Every structure is written in structure tokens, then in C-alpha cells.
């Protein structure tokens, strides 16, 4: 899988260059059937990522948030070109490019790149997780709720699905909402102890699932 990880990292960086051309501009957007926004940047970033990956692995299957794909395949690439499109539209720097490779229903390669913060997280199953220039990362060792810092995504969706959410916040050291992808980065690097996101699609979580595990 080493080559796939290498190509995934390259693809994330290529996609980031396209995303950065649009970031900071008043970008128009459309609303999809699930009420989430999509911009020209989302579509173009996904296109260049797909093109780069398939230039090395032309027979591989590909699923993108914007272009779709078949989840019944045994092996496939799974890509969220801009996780955090709401933030991207509002010029908030908490957005990332997610690339995962799934084999036999398991994520075996995961890459997340936030180009604004210049934070690249990546992992290959069974070989540890790393940041930027092969700096090993790990989750926090804090185990008591009273000492724990939690992050959450969309508040009302979380409260609706997790009745104990407010009580957890009262007991914790701190609970704040920094958004989804950045919260997962904080969790993976041990800066917080929990990330609560109650409204995910597979491309929203696959890469970070492996990196955090």
C-alpha cells in the first residue's frame, strides 16, 4: 500500500493548489439535495484528485462526494474534495481534503490535508499515523471526563441524536465547536480527547477514522 499512500498524499497536495485558487473569494454555491453546499472549487478539486490517482491506478474504482460511485466494490478510493465547504465559502480556514483507500470494507490508507494550516495527517493500516514530515502522532492519554476537552460539529444535530451531550459538556474540562475536520485533526494529534459529529457520510469520516485508530 506504500505506493497508494504516496499517490494519495500527492493527490491531496495537487487538489489543495486548486482549492487555494478559490479560497478567500466570494464564491457562489449551489445547494444539493441533502441541503449541503457545493462550489466550483469542490468539483474541480475532486476532478484533479481523481485524474492524478487514476493516472497511476487506471483500473481502480473511485467514489467522490461530488461525482458519486459504487460502494459495492471490493476496493475503491473514497474522496471528499473539500470537507468543510461551509467554512470554505465563508473564508474560514478550517477545511481539509480527505482521501481514503478502502479494501474489503476496511480503510487501509487515509490522508487529510488542511492547506491553510499546512497540516498533513496520514496513515497506512497497521503502520502508525503521522503528521507532515513523518512526525509520529497519537491520541491523548487523558482518560477522565473531568479533564477532557471535547469538540463538536453542528450543534442541533448532535443534541438531537445524543441526549447526554449537554451533560457531558457540563462534566468536561471544556467543550467547544471548532467544526468537523479541524476537530478530527485536534483529536488525532492528542490536543483534545473527544470529537462528536452526529451527521456523517462515508467520505466525511473514512480517512480520519484510520488516522485516529
Long-range contacts (C-beta under 8 A, 24 or more apart in sequence): 1-101, 1-108, 1-109, 1-124, 1-125, 2-124, 3-56, 4-57, 4-101, 4-109, 5-109, 5-111, 5-122, 5-124, 7-52, 7-53, 7-56, 7-57, 8-53, 8-77, 8-99, 8-100, 8-101, 8-109, 8-111, 8-122, 9-111, 9-113, 9-120, 9-122, 10-52, 11-48, 11-49, 11-52, 11-53, 11-99, 11-111, 12-49, 12-97, 12-99, 12-111, 12-112, 12-113, 12-120, 13-113, 13-115, 13-120, 14-48, 14-49, 14-52, 15-45, 15-46, 15-48, 15-49, 15-81, 15-97, 15-113, 16-45, 16-97, 16-113, 16-115, 18-44, 18-45, 18-48, 19-45, 19-81, 19-82, 19-88, 19-95, 19-97, 19-115, 20-115, 22-88, 23-88, 23-91, 23-116, 24-91, 27-88, 27-89, 29-85, 29-89, 36-85, 37-85, 37-86, 37-89, 38-66, 38-85, 39-82, 39-85, 39-88, 39-89, 41-81, 41-82, 41-88, 42-66, 42-81, 42-82, 42-85, 43-81, 45-81, 45-82, 45-97, 46-79, 46-81, 49-79, 49-81, 49-97, 49-99, 50-77, 50-79, 53-77, 53-99, 63-202, 63-203, 64-203, 65-201, 65-203, 71-202, 74-103, 74-104, 75-101, 75-102, 75-103, 75-104, 76-101, 76-102, 77-101, 77-102, 78-102, 78-107, 78-202, 78-203, 78-206, 78-207, 79-203, 80-203, 80-204, 80-207, 83-112, 83-180, 83-181, 83-203, 83-204, 84-179, 84-180, 84-181, 84-182, 87-179, 92-179, 93-117, 94-178, 94-179, 94-181, 94-182, 95-181, 96-181, 96-182, 96-185, 98-181, 98-203, 98-204, 98-206, 98-207, 98-208, 99-207, 100-203, 100-206, 100-207, 100-210, 102-206, 107-206, 107-207, 107-209, 107-210, 108-210, 109-210, 110-206, 110-207, 110-208, 110-209, 110-210, 110-211, 111-207, 112-181, 112-184, 112-185, 112-207, 112-208, 112-211, 114-181, 114-182, 114-185, 117-182, 117-185, 119-185, 121-185, 121-188, 121-189, 121-208, 121-211, 122-211, 123-210, 123-211, 125-210, 129-188, 129-210, 129-211, 129-212, 131-189, 137-188, 137-189, 137-190, 138-190, 139-187, 139-188, 139-190, 139-193, 139-212, 140-187, 140-190, 140-191, 140-192, 140-193, 141-190, 142-193, 145-171, 145-172, 146-171, 146-172, 146-173, 147-173, 147-193, 148-172, 148-173, 148-192, 148-193, 148-194, 149-173, 149-174, 149-175, 149-176, 149-191, 149-192, 149-193, 149-194, 150-174, 150-175, 150-176, 150-192, 150-193, 150-194, 150-195, 150-196, 151-175, 151-176, 151-177, 151-178, 151-182, 151-183, 151-186, 151-187, 151-192, 151-194, 151-195, 151-196, 152-176, 152-177, 152-183, 152-195, 152-196, 152-197, 153-177, 153-179, 153-180, 153-183, 153-196, 153-197, 153-198, 153-199, 154-198, 154-199, 157-198, 157-199, 158-196, 158-197, 158-198, 158-199, 160-198, 161-198, 161-199, 162-196, 162-198, 165-196, 180-204, 181-208, 184-208, 184-211, 184-212, 187-212, 188-212
